[in-house]
Amino acid sequence: MSSELYHTINPFIRLKENELLKPELFEQLAAADFKQIETLLAPTVYGKYMKENFQLTFEQSLNQELLSTYEELLEMAPEPDVIWIYTMRYTFHNLKVLTKAEIAGENYDYLFLPDGFYSLEDLKSAIQTGKSEILPEKVVKSIQEVREHIEESNILQGIDVIYDRRFLKEQRRLGEKLGYPELLEEIITFIDLTNIITALRCLLQKRTQGFMAAVLSSSGSIPKETFMSFAGQDLEQFKQFLLTSDYGSLIRPAIEGEEIDFARLDLIKDDHLTDIVEGAQTKAFGPLPLLAFLNAKDIETKNLRLIIVGKRSGFTPEQIKERMRRTYDV
C-alpha cells in the first residue's frame, strides 16, 4: 500500500495527540485522592466523566472513551485494517470471555471491551451459532475450532489456547497483507515476545513438547520448534539461549535472577512496542502515526484504569507507579 494514503489523517492525528495526558500528570494522579483526581482530570478529555462518585463507573467511562476514539478514527482511516491490527486483541479477548460465559451459562457482558468493529451482540450470535455474516472469515473459523474443541473436551484452557494462536496468526497475515515493513516489524516483535513469555511459563511448569506446540505461535521470527526443543531441559539452558538472542538485552532485567519476573516481562514487552511506534512521531506519511496514537491512547486508559482500581483496592502510590506502562510526551 502507498504511505501517501495517510496524508489526510496524519495531520488530524497530530491534533489528537495534543489531547493525550502528559507523563507528569500521571505522576500527580498516582499520588492524588479521588477528589484531587477529579480536579486534575476536569480540564482534560476525561472531564465529561467526572461526575459524583465517578470512581465507581470510571472503567465503563474508559471503555466509552476508547469506543468514541475508534469510531472517530474509522471515519477517516484509509485502511480500517490498520486500526483492527491494534484493536484485534480486544476482539479475541471478547471471544474468550463470551465463549466461557456461554458454556457456564453466566453473564460476563461486563468484561466486554470495545474494539470499534464488532458489537457484543455480533460476537454472542457467532459464538452461539458458529456462523456470522459480519465477522471476518478467519474469526468465524476460530470460533468453529473452539466449538469443535468444546464438543470433544471440557478443558476450558483449550479455549484460550485456540483463540490466542489464531489471534497471532491473523496479526501476521494481516500485517503481510497491508505491506508496511515497519508495521510488520512491530507485529513480529509482539509475537516473538509473547512466545518467549509463554515458553518460559511452559518450562517452569514442565510442560511437554506437545503442549508447547499447541500454545506457541508459528508466526514469529523465532521458529516454534526452537522453543519446543527446550522441553524437558533445565530452565537455565533456555535462559542462556534467550540472553544470546536478539531480545537478550531487552529482557535480561526480568530473567537473569533466580526467579523470573513475569510482571516485569509484560511491562518490558509493552514498553518496547511503545518504543517501536514512538518513532512514528517524526513520520509524515504511512500508518505508523495512527498506530502510535492508538497505542498511546490504549496505554493512557490502562494507566488510568490502574490508578482508579488501585486506589479503590488500597494500593500505595508507589505500588501503582511500578505497575504503570510508560507513556511518552507528544
ZIBEL-V51113 format. One record per pair of residues at least 24 apart in sequence whose ideal C-beta (glycine too) atoms are under 7 Angstrom apart, sorted by sequence separation. I is the first residue (numbers start at 1). J is the second residue. D is the distance in whole Angstrom. If there is no record, write none. Layout:
I,J,D  I,J,D
This chain:
90,114,7  91,115,5  142,166,4  207,231,7  303,327,7  90,115,4  98,123,5  102,127,5  195,220,5  274,299,7  19,45,5  91,117,7  98,124,6  102,128,7  168,194,7  191,217,5  299,325,5  91,118,6  195,222,7  203,230,6  300,327,7  87,115,4  95,123,6  99,127,5  191,219,5  192,220,4  199,227,4  299,327,6  87,116,5  94,123,5  98,127,6  191,220,4  192,221,6  87,117,7  192,222,6  204,235,7  296,327,7  138,170,5  188,220,6  195,227,6  203,235,5  296,328,7  83,116,6  84,117,6  188,221,5  296,330,7  203,238,6  74,116,6  70,114,7  71,116,6  70,116,3  196,242,6  67,114,4  99,146,6  103,150,7  172,219,4  66,114,6  91,139,7  95,143,7  169,217,7  67,116,6  168,217,4  281,330,7  63,113,6  169,219,5  278,328,5  63,114,6  168,219,5  196,247,7  165,217,6  274,326,6  161,214,6  161,215,5  193,247,7  271,325,7  274,328,7  192,247,7  196,251,7  270,325,5  271,326,5  100,156,6  267,325,7  100,159,6  99,159,5  200,260,6  96,159,6  12,76,6  96,160,6  197,262,7  9,76,5  96,163,5  8,76,7  9,77,6  95,163,5  197,265,5  9,78,7  92,163,5  6,78,6  5,78,4  5,79,7  92,167,4  193,269,4  1,79,7  89,167,7  88,167,7  88,170,7  88,171,7  190,273,6  189,273,7  85,171,7  186,273,6  189,276,7  85,174,6  85,175,7  186,276,5  185,276,7  186,277,6  81,174,6  82,178,7  81,178,6  79,178,7  183,287,6  183,288,7  180,286,6  182,288,6  180,287,6  183,291,7  1,178,6  1,179,5  1,180,7  82,287,4  86,291,6  79,287,7  82,290,6  86,294,4  82,291,7  86,295,7  83,294,7  77,290,7  73,290,7  69,297,6  66,301,6  65,301,7  62,301,5  62,304,6  62,305,6  59,305,6  58,308,5  55,308,5  55,312,6  10,284,6  10,285,7  13,289,5  17,293,6  20,296,6  13,290,6  16,293,6  26,303,6  30,307,6  34,311,7  7,285,6  29,307,5  6,285,6  10,289,5  21,300,6  6,286,6  13,293,5  20,300,6  4,285,6  6,287,6  9,290,6  3,285,4  3,286,4  6,290,7  31,317,5  30,317,5  30,320,5  30,321,5  26,324,7  26,327,6  23,327,5  23,329,6  22,329,6  20,330,6  17,330,4
